[in-house]
Amino acid sequence: MNARMLMIEDDDRLASMVGDYLRQSGFAFAHAGDGQSGLTYVQHNPVDLVILDLMLPDMDGLQVCQKIRAMPGANGQMPVLMLTAKGDPMDRIIGLELGADDYLPKPFEPRELLARIRAILRRKSGGPAAGNVHMQFGSLEIDLDARRVTVKGQACELTSYQFDLLVAMAERAGRVLTRDQIMEAVRGRELEAFDRSIDVHIGRIRMAIERDAKIPERILTVRGVGYVFARQQT
């Protein structure tokens, strides 16, 4: 079955262009012109990925993303690709903190949108580390088949992108990794210049898996370099 895209965007012309391009690329496509219509569609129809504009007529995309993440079951876990009009770093950070899997500033090339969508769907289907099925570090367990993370048996809430970041670091436990190396391991491309969205994701992962996110024991910061996933907690 073709992957099903929902674009929540009030610019009908842009939505039509994106819809034509994605259909030609083999995806099913639906469009909602405002936030509430998009949320209603998600509640009543199967969707594999939401393309969400930040600026909507009835509510902003951040509210929509937050409402999606609050939905029960699989709906609350569906990937969200957020579109930002100006690529404002603060908009990106807030969006990522609320659970967006990726962002793309406008204007964008359709080919880049397609590449981002395909990367997200690969992560969702378990692309990175398909050779292993289970990883354990003390009380932290990573089930790659189920794409589930638990600490002391309690499930940790992570987006699909954050899950893959955690796996990428866990597979390289003990190695100091730069931000570029971490992002490249997950997305297959280098970070944009001065992009520190990786720090937002690391912060969210720490909140999910660490006993105290302010005093991390598992994902450690190496000042001036990047991060290291500790083999043993300190």
N, C-alpha and C positions, 0 to 999 in steps of 0.2 A: 504494500500500500504506500502511495506517495505521502511524504511528510506533509503535515497540514499547518500552514502559516495563517496567523491572524494578525493583520496590521491595524492598529488603533491610531488613526491619523485623520485630522480634520481637513487636510489638503487633498481634495478629491483627485486633482490632477496628478499629484505625486503618487498617491495610492494606486491610481490606474496604471501609471508607468511601472511601478514596482510589481504590481500584480501581473502585468503582461510578461515582464522579465522572469519572474519566478515560475510562472506557469510554463514558459518556454524551457525552463531549466528542470522541469519535472515535478514541481511542487503543487499541491493544492493550495488555494489562496482564498481568504475571505477578508472583508474590510468592514471596520466599524468606524463611524465618523466622530464618536465622542467616547468619553471614558465609561459612562454607564452602559452604553450599548455594547462596548467591548466586554465589560464584566458579565453582562447578561449572556453574551454569546459564549464566553468561556464556561459559564455554569451549565450550559445546555448542549454544548457541542464538543467533540474531541478536538483538541488542539495540541500540536507538538512543540510550537514555539510562538511567542508573541513578540511582534515588532511594535514597540510602544513609543509614541512621540511624547516628548516632555511637556509640550504646550498644547493643551486641549481646551475646548470651549467651556466645558462644564466642571472639570477638575483637572489638576495637573497630573502629569504622568507619574510623579512620585507617589501620589495618593493611590493611583490605579495599581502600581507595582505593589504597594503595601497591602492593598486589598487582595490582590492575587496571592501573595505570600500567606495571607491569613486564611485562605480557602482550605477546606479539609481535603485529605487524601492527595491523589496525584495532581490535582489542579494547582495546589499550592506549591508544587515542586517543578512546574513546567518552566522551561527556560524563558527568560525575558531579555530581549535585546533592545536597549533604550536608545532613542534618537534625541540628540541635543542640538538645538538650533545654532548655538555659537561654540559648542565644544568647551563651555565654561568648566574649568577644573572642579569648582565647587559643586556644580550640578552632577558631574561624574561621580564625585566622592559620595554625595548624598544618595544618588541612585544605587551605587554599589553597596552602600551600607544598608539600604532597604531591601537588597536581595536581587538586583539586576545582575545578570550573568556577564553582560558586556555592554558597551556603549559605542555609538558611532556618531560623530558630529556631522551636521548638515553644512553645506551640501556634500553629498557622497557619491561615489561611483557605484553603479549597480553591481559591478564585479566585486567590489570590496564587500558590499552587503552580502552577496552570495557566499563569498569566502568566509565571512564571519558566521553566517547561518550554518554552513557545512561544518565548521570547526565546533560550534556549540553542539550540533547534533551528534558529531563523533564522540564528544565528551559524554553526552547523555547516554549513548549506547555502550560506553565502556571502552573507548578507544585507547587511552594511555596504558598501559601495563596489562595487556590482555593475557600475558603468560602466567602471571601469578593470580591466585584466587583469594588469598587471605594473608594479611600482614598483622603482626602483633608486636607491640612495644609496651611491655608491662600491662597496665590496665587499659591502654589504648588499642582498639582492634579496628582494622580496616578490612571490610568485606568487599572485594572488587566486583564480584559477580552481582551482589545485591546493591552495590554502590551505597554502602551503609557504614557509618562510623559510630562506634560506641566507646564510652569511657565507663569502666566498672559496670558494664551491662546497660548503661543508659544511652539512648540514641542521641546523637549530636545533630543539630540542624545546620546543614551546609547547602549552599547552592551547588549546582553541578560543576561550575567553574572552580569553586573553592574546594570541592572534593578532589578535583584533578590536581590542583596546586598542592594539596596535602599529600597526595600519592606521589607526585613528582619529587617532593622533598624527602618523603619517607624512603623512596627507592634509592635516594642518594644520601642516606643517613650518615652523618659524620663529615660530610663534605661541605665546605663553605661555598655557597652559591650566590652570585650576584643577582640582582633583580632581572637583568637581561637573560641570564641563564635559566632562571626559574620560569619566566614568561615564555621563553623559546621552547622549553621542554613541554609546555602545555599547548601553546598556540602555533608552534612551528615558525614563529617570526619574532624579530627583536622588538623591544619596546619602542614606542615613539619617544623622541627626545624629551627629556625632563618629565616623562610620565611616571607618576608615583602611585597609580591606582593599585599596584601590587601591594603597597603598604596597607591600604584599606582592607583588601582581602585577607592579608596575613592577620590583621587585627581581628577580623571577624572569626577566623579559624581559631585564634587564640582564645577568644571568648567562648568558643564551643568546646575546646578540648583541654584547656589548661585549668588547673585548680584556681589560679589567680592570673587573669590575663595581663595585669600590670606587672607581675613578677613571673614571666614565663619560664618554664622548665623544659619544655619540649622543643619549641621553635624559638631559637635564640638569635638575637640581633648581633651581628658582627659589625661594629661601628666603622663606617667608611667603606664597607664592602658589600654586605647583604645579610643573608640569613644562613643558619645551619640547623638542621633537624638533629637533635641530640639522640644518640643511640640509647643512652641511659639517662633517666631524669636525674638532675642534680639534687 
